[in-house]
Amino acid sequence: MVTIDDEKRPLLYAPEDSQEYVPIPFKDDEKSAGFHDAAELDAEAAAAAARAAATVSTRWFRRRRSVRQRRRCNCLKALSLHLTGLALLVLIAYFWFYNRVHPPEPEPAPLATVSLDAPLELPCMRCFNYHQQGAEPRFPPESVTYPLDFGRDHPLVISQTVSHGYGDDHDHDHHHDHDHDHDHDHKGHNRKETDGAPGKWRNVHINGDVVFRSVATAAGAQAKKEPSIDIETLVNDQRIHVDIRFDPSTQSLTVHAHDRLWDDDDDPENDPHPGWPGGVPCLVVRVTVWVPATEARLQALWLDVVHLGVQLVDDLDLRVDEAVGLTTVVGSVNAARSLNASDVSLYHPLRIPSWSANNACTRARLVAIAASYRFTAPAVAVHTTSGHITGPWSLQSRLDIASVSGNEDVAVAVIPTAAASSADGGHNGDEHGAASLTLKTVSGNVRFLDVAAAVDPAVNDDTATAAARLTIATASGNIWGRTAFVDAARIHSVSGRVNVALEPVRGASPNGVAMLETSTTSGTTRVEVLGGRTADGNDDGNNNNNINNNEVPLNWLQSHHKSVSGSIELHYPASWVGHIHLESTARARLTVAGKDVRVLPGRRPWWPPVGRKLEAVKGGEGENALASNVTANTVSGSISLSFPE
């Protein structure tokens, strides 16, 4: 065998091409067994690494494909939800636009079916059909009269109460009249369900009115009526018991009735309407307070009733020196009410938004009211639960009008009055001499109007004034109206719309600054600020009289408007000067337009994408030229501010 020295063997790699020098023998060399090439090992390692990388890449691509599939499914679900939400938004926008273009007209309260000057009648067919269908009961009305004294030392208190479960009483009449307030033992007995006799309770339908009217309009048998109080009752079941008590020393009247009867099924005599279950027992009560024809006065007037309404006839001339409280649960309270119930124009003089200064019928009606009707008191509180409140009300010191769940709405017009004369002790306003107007309701609508802004100024030039503090609040009701204010105006609604026109008056506020605040949650807000007025001050603190209508720069008004999802539309007069701050959390539209309005540079940032602000100024140069301030904040609603010429 021929051998070759290791030094003379041929090399597959040059020493400079490989970091490791490995001699490779020929294939036919027996000594070559067990020898490996380094490049071959590197190739095998590279192949293994490539296979591992391919495996990792394959797994990664599979995972990416799974993620994409899940994302595609989630996108489809999100798209369906977004389309549903968009459809709901379009539907909401459609109804919002429709209601904005066609706002619902507040309907007036229902008219009474019986004139206040007519004899008592049963209110409905169910009362007529109590005995049998088509048969009218033959129970004539009953009445009682008590004399009244009017003067600065004489109060008047009227109350109506009810109780449950009065039984049969055939031994006495259903009236119990007393000249003095003392206890009275009822004759008869109370029927209870525990007596063992089969039967049922029947609820008594009670309604009626407390009427304040002048003796000057008395006619017929009442032609020479003296100041007194009449109580008339009408029933369709003689078992309906009415207890009337009057105390002449305090002039306190109490009308007490039982609101249900017990009928025995085994006693036909106690079942007044066999074969006709649609009828109900009814009680009608009318309390008429006859007031002197002119300049009648009372120390105080308190009225607290459950089922009765309150009617202040338009011929009334009554001044109360201390306070007036009118409270009813079911009934309504109407001021300047016409005796003739069919006269709609007289019964409903107040309708918003049809009321305006250019309405000739409104001016004529208010002039007629000012000439024949006066019902004034330093403090007036009118509250009702389910009734409505209408009519003109005078404002001297405090006027508080409230409703819980009015069946229609709360419609009030304020007739400003001058300060009380020195004979009244100079009492006008609170301790700071400021008049306060409060209108509140839960589910009803609020409509108000400043009468001085609707009639000829010559008619009310001696009584012109403005509410210093104005507070209006609703939960689900809407707010319409126009009035003037001096110190502060606060308007709040949760879900109702706000559409008001307010006129700030300068001069009566101690610091010379007027505050205007509006806030809503989901309702829209539209506020029109009329040109500011000034009032000539005097030394007695009542410097809100003698209003000068000359327009002056409106540089004393601090305004704050807030909303969550409702839009805000503001219209300020051209005479307004001051700073403007508009802000939205969800980048809603913010607009401001008007002459001499300068948007501050760099105050409309487009980043970050959440939220938007707009700041501007309006007005000329000067030390006090920019004293006013308007701030509007909303979460998702738009804000629009304009200064029309």
C-alpha positions as CSV (number, residue, x, y, z in Angstrom):
1,M,0.0,0.0,0.0
2,V,1.3,3.4,-0.9
3,T,1.2,6.0,1.8
4,I,1.5,9.7,1.7
5,D,2.9,11.8,4.4
6,D,0.4,14.0,6.3
7,E,2.3,17.1,5.3
8,K,1.9,16.2,1.6
9,R,-1.8,15.4,1.8
10,P,-4.1,17.7,-0.4
11,L,-6.3,20.1,1.6
12,L,-10.0,20.8,0.9
13,Y,-9.8,24.2,2.6
14,A,-6.9,26.6,2.6
15,P,-5.7,27.7,6.1
16,E,-6.8,31.3,5.4
17,D,-10.3,30.2,4.5
18,S,-11.0,28.3,7.7
19,Q,-10.5,29.2,11.3
20,E,-9.9,25.5,12.2
21,Y,-7.5,23.4,10.2
22,V,-8.6,19.8,9.9
23,P,-6.9,17.4,7.6
24,I,-9.3,15.3,5.5
25,P,-8.1,12.0,4.3
26,F,-9.0,10.3,1.0
27,K,-12.0,8.1,1.0
28,D,-10.0,5.1,0.3
29,D,-7.8,5.8,3.2
30,E,-8.5,3.3,6.0
31,K,-7.3,5.8,8.6
32,S,-10.1,8.2,7.6
33,A,-12.7,6.5,9.7
34,G,-14.0,8.8,12.5
35,F,-13.0,12.0,10.9
36,H,-15.6,14.8,10.2
37,D,-15.6,18.0,8.2
38,A,-16.3,21.2,10.3
39,A,-18.3,22.8,7.5
40,E,-20.6,19.8,7.4
41,L,-21.3,20.3,11.1
42,D,-22.0,24.0,10.6
43,A,-24.4,23.1,7.8
44,E,-26.3,20.6,9.9
45,A,-26.5,23.2,12.7
46,A,-27.8,25.8,10.3
47,A,-30.4,23.4,9.0
48,A,-31.6,22.7,12.5
49,A,-31.8,26.4,13.3
50,A,-33.7,26.9,10.1
51,R,-36.1,24.1,11.0
52,A,-36.6,25.6,14.5
53,A,-37.1,29.1,13.0
54,A,-39.6,27.7,10.5
55,T,-41.5,26.0,13.4
56,V,-41.6,29.2,15.4
57,S,-42.7,31.2,12.3
58,T,-45.4,28.8,11.6
59,R,-46.7,28.9,15.1
60,W,-46.5,32.7,15.1
61,F,-48.5,33.0,11.8
62,R,-51.1,30.5,13.1
63,R,-51.5,32.6,16.3
64,R,-51.7,35.8,14.2
65,R,-54.4,34.2,12.0
66,S,-56.4,33.2,15.1
67,V,-56.1,36.7,16.6
68,R,-57.2,38.2,13.3
69,Q,-60.2,35.9,13.2
70,R,-61.2,36.8,16.7
71,R,-60.7,40.5,15.9
72,R,-62.8,40.2,12.8
73,C,-65.6,38.6,14.8
74,N,-65.4,41.3,17.5
75,C,-65.4,44.0,14.8
76,L,-68.6,42.5,13.4
77,K,-70.2,42.6,16.8
78,A,-69.0,46.1,17.5
79,L,-70.3,47.2,14.1
80,S,-73.7,45.9,14.8
81,L,-73.8,47.7,18.2
82,H,-72.6,50.9,16.6
83,L,-75.2,50.7,13.9
84,T,-77.9,50.1,16.6
85,G,-76.6,53.1,18.6
86,L,-76.5,55.3,15.4
87,A,-80.1,54.3,14.6
88,L,-81.1,55.3,18.2
89,L,-79.3,58.6,17.8
90,V,-81.0,59.4,14.5
91,L,-84.3,58.6,16.1
92,I,-83.6,60.9,19.1
93,A,-82.4,63.6,16.8
94,Y,-85.5,63.3,14.7
95,F,-87.8,63.7,17.7
96,W,-85.6,66.5,19.1
97,F,-85.8,68.4,15.8
98,Y,-89.5,67.8,15.5
99,N,-90.2,69.1,19.0
100,R,-87.9,72.1,18.4
101,V,-89.7,73.0,15.1
102,H,-93.1,72.2,16.6
103,P,-92.9,72.9,20.3
104,P,-95.9,71.6,22.2
105,E,-98.3,74.4,23.2
106,P,-99.1,74.3,26.9
107,E,-102.8,73.6,27.2
108,P,-104.8,75.7,29.6
109,A,-106.4,74.3,32.7
110,P,-109.9,72.8,32.3
111,L,-112.7,75.2,32.7
112,A,-115.2,74.9,35.5
113,T,-118.6,73.7,34.4
114,V,-120.6,75.8,36.8
115,S,-120.5,79.6,37.2
116,L,-119.5,80.9,40.5
117,D,-122.7,83.0,40.7
118,A,-125.0,80.0,39.9
119,P,-126.7,77.6,42.3
120,L,-124.8,74.5,43.3
121,E,-125.0,71.5,41.0
122,L,-123.7,68.0,41.1
123,P,-120.4,67.9,39.2
124,C,-120.8,64.8,37.1
125,M,-123.2,62.2,35.8
126,R,-122.0,59.6,38.2
127,C,-123.3,61.8,41.0
128,F,-126.6,62.2,39.2
129,N,-126.9,58.4,38.6
130,Y,-126.1,57.5,42.2
131,H,-129.7,56.4,43.0
132,Q,-130.5,55.0,39.6
133,Q,-129.6,55.8,36.0
134,G,-131.3,59.0,34.9
135,A,-132.9,59.7,38.3
136,E,-132.0,63.1,39.9
137,P,-131.8,63.2,43.7
138,R,-134.2,65.6,45.3
139,F,-131.9,66.9,48.1
140,P,-131.9,70.8,48.0
141,P,-128.7,72.7,48.8
142,E,-128.3,73.9,52.4
143,S,-126.4,77.0,53.5
144,V,-125.3,78.9,56.6
145,T,-124.0,82.4,56.9
146,Y,-121.6,84.0,59.5
147,P,-120.8,87.7,59.7
148,L,-117.2,88.8,59.1
149,D,-115.2,91.8,60.3
150,F,-112.5,93.3,58.1
151,G,-109.7,95.5,59.3
152,R,-106.0,95.5,60.2
153,D,-106.7,93.6,63.5
154,H,-108.9,90.8,62.0
155,P,-107.5,87.6,60.5
156,L,-109.3,85.0,58.6
157,V,-108.6,81.2,58.7
158,I,-110.4,78.7,56.6
159,S,-109.7,74.9,56.7
160,Q,-111.3,71.8,55.2
161,T,-110.6,68.4,56.6
162,V,-111.8,64.8,56.0
163,S,-111.9,61.6,58.0
164,H,-112.7,58.0,57.2
165,G,-115.5,55.6,58.2
166,Y,-118.6,57.5,59.2
167,G,-121.6,55.2,59.4
168,D,-125.3,55.7,59.3
169,D,-126.8,58.6,61.1
170,H,-130.5,59.1,60.5
171,D,-131.1,60.9,63.8
172,H,-129.8,64.3,62.7
173,D,-129.1,66.5,59.8
174,H,-125.8,66.4,58.0
175,H,-125.0,70.0,59.1
176,H,-123.7,70.9,62.5
177,D,-123.4,74.7,62.8
178,H,-121.9,76.3,65.8
179,D,-121.2,79.9,66.7
180,H,-118.3,78.9,68.9
181,D,-115.6,76.3,68.5
182,H,-116.3,73.5,70.8
183,D,-116.4,69.7,70.7
184,H,-119.5,68.1,69.3
185,D,-120.6,64.5,70.1
186,H,-121.8,62.8,66.9
187,K,-125.2,61.1,67.1
188,G,-125.5,57.8,65.6
189,H,-122.7,55.3,65.4
190,N,-119.8,54.3,63.2
191,R,-120.2,51.3,61.1
192,K,-117.1,49.1,61.0
193,E,-116.3,46.1,58.9
194,T,-115.8,44.2,62.2
195,D,-119.6,44.4,62.9
196,G,-120.0,41.2,61.0
197,A,-122.6,42.5,58.6
198,P,-121.8,42.0,54.9
199,G,-121.2,45.3,53.1
200,K,-118.7,47.6,51.6
201,W,-117.2,51.1,51.8
202,R,-118.2,53.7,49.3
203,N,-115.9,56.7,48.7
204,V,-117.6,60.1,48.7
205,H,-116.6,62.3,45.9
206,I,-115.9,65.8,47.4
207,N,-115.3,69.0,45.4
208,G,-116.1,72.6,45.5
209,D,-114.4,76.0,45.8
210,V,-113.6,78.8,48.2
211,V,-114.6,82.0,46.5
212,F,-113.4,85.5,47.4
213,R,-115.6,88.2,45.8
214,S,-116.8,91.7,46.3
215,V,-120.2,92.6,47.7
216,A,-120.5,95.2,44.9
217,T,-121.2,92.4,42.3
218,A,-123.9,90.7,44.4
219,A,-127.2,90.5,42.6
220,G,-130.7,89.1,43.1
221,A,-131.3,87.9,46.6
222,Q,-127.8,88.9,47.5
223,A,-128.2,92.5,46.2
224,K,-127.5,94.1,49.7
225,K,-125.0,91.6,50.9
226,E,-122.9,92.6,53.9
227,P,-119.4,91.3,54.5
228,S,-119.8,87.7,55.6
229,I,-119.0,84.1,54.8
230,D,-121.5,81.7,53.3
231,I,-121.2,77.9,53.3
232,E,-123.3,76.0,50.9
233,T,-123.5,72.2,50.6
234,L,-125.2,69.8,48.3
235,V,-125.3,66.0,48.7
236,N,-126.9,63.1,46.9
237,D,-127.1,61.0,50.0
238,Q,-128.5,62.2,53.3
239,R,-126.0,60.1,55.2
240,I,-123.1,62.2,54.0
241,H,-122.1,64.2,57.1
242,V,-120.7,67.7,57.1
243,D,-119.5,69.3,60.3
244,I,-119.2,73.1,60.1
245,R,-117.6,75.1,62.9
246,F,-116.9,78.8,63.2
247,D,-115.2,80.7,65.9
248,P,-116.1,84.5,65.7
249,S,-113.3,85.6,68.0
250,T,-110.6,84.4,65.7
251,Q,-112.7,84.2,62.5
252,S,-111.7,80.6,62.0
253,L,-113.9,78.4,59.9
254,T,-113.6,74.6,59.7
255,V,-115.5,72.4,57.3
256,H,-115.2,68.7,58.2
257,A,-116.6,65.8,56.1
258,H,-116.4,62.0,56.0
259,D,-115.0,60.8,52.7
260,R,-116.7,57.3,52.7
261,L,-119.9,55.6,53.7
262,W,-120.6,52.0,54.8
263,D,-123.4,50.2,52.9
264,D,-125.0,47.0,54.2
265,D,-125.7,44.5,51.5
266,D,-128.4,42.9,53.6
267,D,-130.2,46.2,54.3
268,P,-131.9,47.5,51.1
269,E,-132.7,50.8,52.8
270,N,-129.0,51.6,53.2
271,D,-128.3,50.8,49.5
272,P,-129.3,54.0,47.8
273,H,-128.7,52.9,44.2
274,P,-129.9,49.3,43.6
275,G,-129.1,48.0,40.2
276,W,-126.7,50.9,39.2
277,P,-123.2,50.4,40.6
278,G,-121.8,53.2,38.4
279,G,-123.0,56.0,40.7
280,V,-121.0,57.5,43.5
281,P,-122.0,59.5,46.6
282,C,-121.1,63.2,46.1
283,L,-120.6,66.2,48.3
284,V,-120.3,69.8,46.8
285,V,-119.1,72.6,49.1
286,R,-118.9,76.3,48.2
287,V,-117.5,78.7,50.7
288,T,-118.0,82.3,49.6
289,V,-116.2,85.1,51.4
290,W,-118.0,88.4,50.7
291,V,-115.4,91.2,50.9
292,P,-116.2,95.0,51.2
293,A,-116.4,96.7,47.8
294,T,-113.3,98.9,48.2
295,E,-110.1,99.0,50.3
296,A,-110.9,95.8,52.3
297,R,-108.1,94.8,54.7
298,L,-107.2,91.8,56.8
299,Q,-104.4,91.2,59.2
300,A,-103.7,87.7,57.8
301,L,-105.3,85.2,55.5
302,W,-104.7,81.4,55.9
303,L,-106.5,78.8,53.8
304,D,-105.8,75.1,54.1
305,V,-108.1,72.8,52.2
306,V,-108.0,69.3,50.7
307,H,-110.6,68.9,48.0
308,L,-111.6,72.5,47.4
309,G,-110.2,75.0,44.9
310,V,-109.5,78.7,45.5
311,Q,-111.1,81.3,43.3
312,L,-110.2,85.0,43.6
313,V,-112.8,86.9,41.5
314,D,-111.6,89.7,39.3
315,D,-113.6,92.3,41.2
316,L,-111.7,91.7,44.4
317,D,-110.1,94.7,46.3
318,L,-108.3,93.2,49.3
319,R,-105.1,94.1,51.1
320,V,-103.5,91.8,53.7
321,D,-101.1,93.4,56.1
322,E,-99.0,90.5,57.1
323,A,-99.1,87.3,55.1
324,V,-101.3,85.1,52.8
325,G,-101.1,81.3,52.7
326,L,-103.2,79.4,50.2
327,T,-102.8,75.6,50.4
328,T,-104.8,72.9,48.6
329,V,-104.3,69.3,47.8
330,V,-106.6,68.5,44.9
331,G,-108.1,71.8,44.0
332,S,-106.7,74.6,41.8
333,V,-105.9,78.2,42.7
334,N,-107.0,80.9,40.2
335,A,-106.5,84.6,40.6
336,A,-108.6,87.3,38.8
337,R,-111.1,84.6,37.9
338,S,-114.3,85.7,36.1
339,L,-117.6,84.9,37.6
340,N,-118.8,83.6,34.2
341,A,-117.0,80.3,33.7
342,S,-117.9,80.3,29.9
343,D,-115.8,83.4,29.3
344,V,-112.5,81.8,28.3
345,S,-110.7,85.1,27.6
346,L,-111.4,86.2,31.2
347,Y,-110.8,82.9,32.9
348,H,-107.5,82.2,31.1
349,P,-105.8,85.6,30.7
350,L,-102.4,84.0,31.0
351,R,-101.1,81.8,28.3
352,I,-97.4,81.4,27.5
353,P,-95.9,81.7,25.0
354,S,-98.7,83.6,23.3
355,W,-98.2,86.4,25.9
356,S,-96.1,89.2,24.5
357,A,-95.7,93.0,24.8
358,N,-97.3,93.3,21.3
359,N,-100.4,91.3,22.2
360,A,-103.2,93.8,22.3
361,C,-105.6,91.4,24.0
362,T,-103.0,90.8,26.7
363,R,-102.5,94.5,27.3
364,A,-106.3,95.1,27.4
365,R,-106.8,92.3,29.8
366,L,-104.0,93.4,32.1
367,V,-105.3,97.0,32.1
368,A,-108.7,95.7,33.0
369,I,-107.3,93.7,35.9
370,A,-105.2,96.6,37.2
371,A,-108.4,98.8,37.2
372,S,-110.7,96.3,39.0
373,Y,-108.6,93.7,40.8
374,R,-106.2,94.0,43.7
375,F,-105.0,91.3,46.0
376,T,-101.8,92.2,47.8
377,A,-99.8,91.1,50.8
378,P,-96.1,91.5,51.8
379,A,-95.7,87.7,51.7
380,V,-97.8,85.3,49.6
381,A,-97.4,81.5,49.5
382,V,-99.6,79.4,47.2
383,H,-99.1,75.6,47.2
384,T,-101.0,72.8,45.6
385,T,-100.4,69.1,45.2
386,S,-102.2,68.0,42.1
387,G,-104.0,71.2,41.1
388,H,-102.9,74.1,39.0
389,I,-102.2,77.7,39.7
390,T,-103.1,80.6,37.4
391,G,-103.6,84.3,37.3
392,P,-101.8,87.5,38.2
393,W,-100.1,87.7,41.6
394,S,-98.7,90.8,43.2
395,L,-95.1,90.8,44.5
396,Q,-94.1,93.0,47.4
397,S,-91.8,91.1,49.6
398,R,-92.0,87.4,48.8
399,L,-94.1,85.4,46.4
400,D,-93.7,81.6,46.7
401,I,-95.7,79.4,44.3
402,A,-95.2,75.6,44.2
403,S,-96.9,72.5,42.8
404,V,-96.0,68.9,43.2
405,S,-97.8,67.0,40.4
406,G,-100.1,69.5,38.8
407,N,-102.5,68.0,36.4
408,E,-101.8,70.7,33.9
409,D,-99.1,73.2,34.8
410,V,-98.2,76.2,36.9
411,A,-99.0,79.4,35.1
412,V,-98.2,82.6,36.9
413,A,-97.8,86.2,36.0
414,V,-96.3,88.6,38.5
415,I,-97.9,92.0,38.9
416,P,-95.2,94.2,40.6
417,T,-96.4,96.6,43.2
418,A,-94.8,99.6,44.8
419,A,-93.3,99.6,48.3
420,A,-95.7,99.5,51.1
421,S,-96.8,102.8,52.4
422,S,-95.7,104.3,55.7
423,A,-99.0,103.2,57.2
424,D,-97.9,99.6,56.6
425,G,-94.7,100.2,58.5
426,G,-92.6,100.5,55.4
427,H,-92.3,96.7,55.1
428,N,-91.3,95.8,51.6
429,G,-88.9,93.0,50.9
430,D,-86.7,91.1,53.2
431,E,-84.2,92.4,55.6
432,H,-82.2,93.9,52.7
433,G,-85.3,95.4,51.0
434,A,-85.3,92.8,48.2
435,A,-88.3,91.1,46.7
436,S,-88.1,87.4,46.2
437,L,-90.1,85.4,43.6
438,T,-90.0,81.5,43.7
439,L,-91.7,79.2,41.3
440,K,-91.3,75.5,41.8
441,T,-92.9,72.3,40.5
442,V,-92.1,68.7,40.2
443,S,-93.9,67.4,37.1
444,G,-95.8,70.5,36.0
445,N,-94.8,73.3,33.6
446,V,-93.9,76.8,34.8
447,R,-95.0,79.8,32.8
448,F,-94.4,83.3,34.0
449,L,-94.5,86.9,32.8
450,D,-93.6,90.3,34.1
451,V,-96.7,92.3,33.7
452,A,-94.8,95.5,33.6
453,A,-93.1,94.4,30.4
454,A,-96.4,93.5,28.7
455,V,-98.6,96.6,29.3
456,D,-98.1,100.2,28.6
457,P,-95.5,101.7,31.0
458,A,-97.9,104.5,31.7
459,V,-100.3,102.1,33.3
460,N,-97.8,100.8,35.9
461,D,-95.4,103.7,36.2
462,D,-96.3,104.1,39.9
463,T,-95.9,100.4,40.7
464,A,-93.0,99.4,38.5
465,T,-90.5,97.2,40.2
466,A,-88.6,94.0,39.5
467,A,-88.0,90.8,41.5
468,A,-84.6,91.0,43.2
469,R,-84.2,87.3,43.6
470,L,-85.8,85.0,41.0
471,T,-85.8,81.2,41.6
472,I,-87.5,78.8,39.2
473,A,-87.1,75.0,39.4
474,T,-88.7,71.9,37.8
475,A,-87.9,68.2,37.7
476,S,-89.6,67.1,34.5
477,G,-91.6,70.2,33.5
478,N,-90.8,72.9,31.0
479,I,-90.1,76.6,31.8
480,W,-91.3,79.5,29.7
481,G,-91.5,83.2,30.6
482,R,-90.2,86.7,30.6
483,T,-89.4,88.9,33.6
484,A,-86.9,91.4,35.1
485,F,-84.6,90.7,38.0
486,V,-82.2,92.8,40.1
487,D,-80.0,90.7,42.3
488,A,-80.0,87.1,41.1
489,A,-81.9,84.7,38.9
490,R,-81.6,81.0,39.2
491,I,-83.4,78.6,36.8
492,H,-83.0,74.8,37.0
493,S,-84.7,71.9,35.3
494,V,-83.7,68.2,35.1
495,S,-85.4,67.0,31.9
496,G,-87.5,69.9,30.9
497,R,-86.8,72.6,28.4
498,V,-85.9,76.2,29.4
499,N,-87.0,79.1,27.2
500,V,-86.9,82.4,29.1
501,A,-86.3,86.1,28.4
502,L,-84.7,87.9,31.3
503,E,-83.9,91.6,31.8
504,P,-81.3,92.5,34.4
505,V,-81.9,95.7,36.4
506,R,-79.0,97.5,38.0
507,G,-79.2,99.6,41.1
508,A,-80.9,97.6,43.8
509,S,-78.1,95.0,44.4
510,P,-75.8,95.9,47.3
511,N,-72.6,95.1,45.2
512,G,-74.0,96.4,41.9
513,V,-73.6,92.9,40.3
514,A,-76.4,90.8,39.0
515,M,-76.1,86.9,38.9
516,L,-77.8,84.7,36.3
517,E,-77.6,80.9,36.6
518,T,-79.3,78.2,34.5
519,S,-78.7,74.5,34.7
520,T,-80.3,71.5,33.0
521,T,-79.5,67.8,32.7
522,S,-81.1,66.6,29.5
523,G,-83.3,69.5,28.5
524,T,-82.4,72.2,26.1
525,T,-81.8,75.8,27.3
526,R,-82.6,79.0,25.4
527,V,-82.0,82.2,27.3
528,E,-82.5,85.7,25.9
529,V,-81.0,88.4,28.0
530,L,-82.7,91.7,27.3
531,G,-80.9,95.1,27.5
532,G,-80.0,96.1,31.0
533,R,-81.8,98.9,32.8
534,T,-80.8,101.1,35.6
535,A,-82.8,102.1,38.7
536,D,-82.6,105.5,40.4
537,G,-81.5,104.8,43.9
538,N,-82.8,106.5,47.0
539,D,-82.0,106.6,50.7
540,D,-84.8,104.4,51.9
541,G,-83.3,101.2,50.4
542,N,-86.1,100.7,47.9
543,N,-84.0,101.8,45.0
544,N,-85.7,99.6,42.5
545,N,-88.4,102.1,41.6
546,N,-88.5,104.7,38.9
547,I,-86.8,102.5,36.4
548,N,-84.9,104.3,33.6
549,N,-85.4,102.5,30.3
550,N,-82.4,104.1,28.6
551,E,-80.0,101.4,27.4
552,V,-76.6,101.4,29.2
553,P,-73.6,99.2,28.8
554,L,-74.4,95.8,30.4
555,N,-71.2,95.4,32.3
556,W,-72.5,94.2,35.7
557,L,-73.9,90.7,34.8
558,Q,-72.2,87.5,35.9
559,S,-73.8,84.5,34.0
560,H,-73.3,80.8,34.4
561,H,-75.0,78.2,32.1
562,K,-74.6,74.5,32.6
563,S,-75.9,71.4,30.8
564,V,-75.1,67.7,30.6
565,S,-76.6,66.5,27.3
566,G,-78.9,69.4,26.3
567,S,-77.9,72.2,24.0
568,I,-77.5,75.8,25.2
569,E,-78.6,78.7,23.1
570,L,-77.8,82.1,24.4
571,H,-78.8,85.5,23.0
572,Y,-77.2,88.5,24.7
573,P,-77.8,92.2,23.9
574,A,-75.4,94.2,21.8
575,S,-74.7,96.4,24.8
576,W,-73.2,93.5,26.7
577,V,-69.4,93.8,27.3
578,G,-67.2,91.3,29.1
579,H,-65.4,88.0,29.0
580,I,-66.7,84.8,27.3
581,H,-65.8,81.3,28.4
582,L,-67.3,78.3,26.5
583,E,-66.3,74.7,27.3
584,S,-67.4,71.3,26.2
585,T,-66.1,67.9,27.5
586,A,-67.0,65.8,24.5
587,R,-65.8,68.3,21.8
588,A,-69.3,69.5,21.0
589,R,-69.8,72.5,18.8
590,L,-69.0,75.9,20.3
591,T,-70.0,79.0,18.4
592,V,-70.0,82.7,19.2
593,A,-71.1,85.5,16.9
594,G,-71.6,89.2,17.2
595,K,-70.1,92.6,16.6
596,D,-66.9,93.5,18.4
597,V,-66.4,89.9,19.5
598,R,-62.7,88.9,19.5
599,V,-61.7,85.2,19.9
600,L,-58.5,85.0,21.9
601,P,-55.7,83.4,19.9
602,G,-54.6,80.0,20.8
603,R,-57.7,79.4,22.9
604,R,-59.3,76.8,20.5
605,P,-56.9,73.8,20.9
606,W,-57.5,70.8,18.7
607,W,-55.4,68.5,20.9
608,P,-56.0,66.6,23.0
609,P,-59.0,65.4,21.1
610,V,-61.1,65.3,24.3
611,G,-62.7,68.5,25.3
612,R,-62.9,71.9,23.6
613,K,-62.7,75.4,24.9
614,L,-63.4,78.8,23.4
615,E,-62.5,82.1,25.1
616,A,-63.3,85.5,23.7
617,V,-63.9,89.1,24.8
618,K,-66.4,91.7,23.7
619,G,-66.3,95.4,24.3
620,G,-64.0,98.4,24.1
621,E,-61.2,99.6,26.2
622,G,-61.5,101.1,29.6
623,E,-61.0,100.2,33.3
624,N,-64.5,98.7,33.8
625,A,-65.2,97.9,30.1
626,L,-64.9,94.1,30.7
627,A,-66.8,93.7,34.0
628,S,-69.4,91.2,32.8
629,N,-68.7,87.5,32.4
630,V,-70.5,84.6,30.7
631,T,-69.5,81.0,31.3
632,A,-71.2,78.0,29.6
633,N,-70.3,74.4,30.3
634,T,-71.7,71.2,28.7
635,V,-70.7,67.6,28.5
636,S,-72.1,66.5,25.1
637,G,-74.4,69.3,24.1
638,S,-73.6,72.2,21.8
639,I,-73.3,75.9,22.9
640,S,-74.3,78.9,20.8
641,L,-73.8,82.5,21.9
642,S,-74.9,85.4,19.8
643,F,-75.1,89.2,20.2
644,P,-77.7,90.4,17.8
645,E,-77.9,94.0,16.8
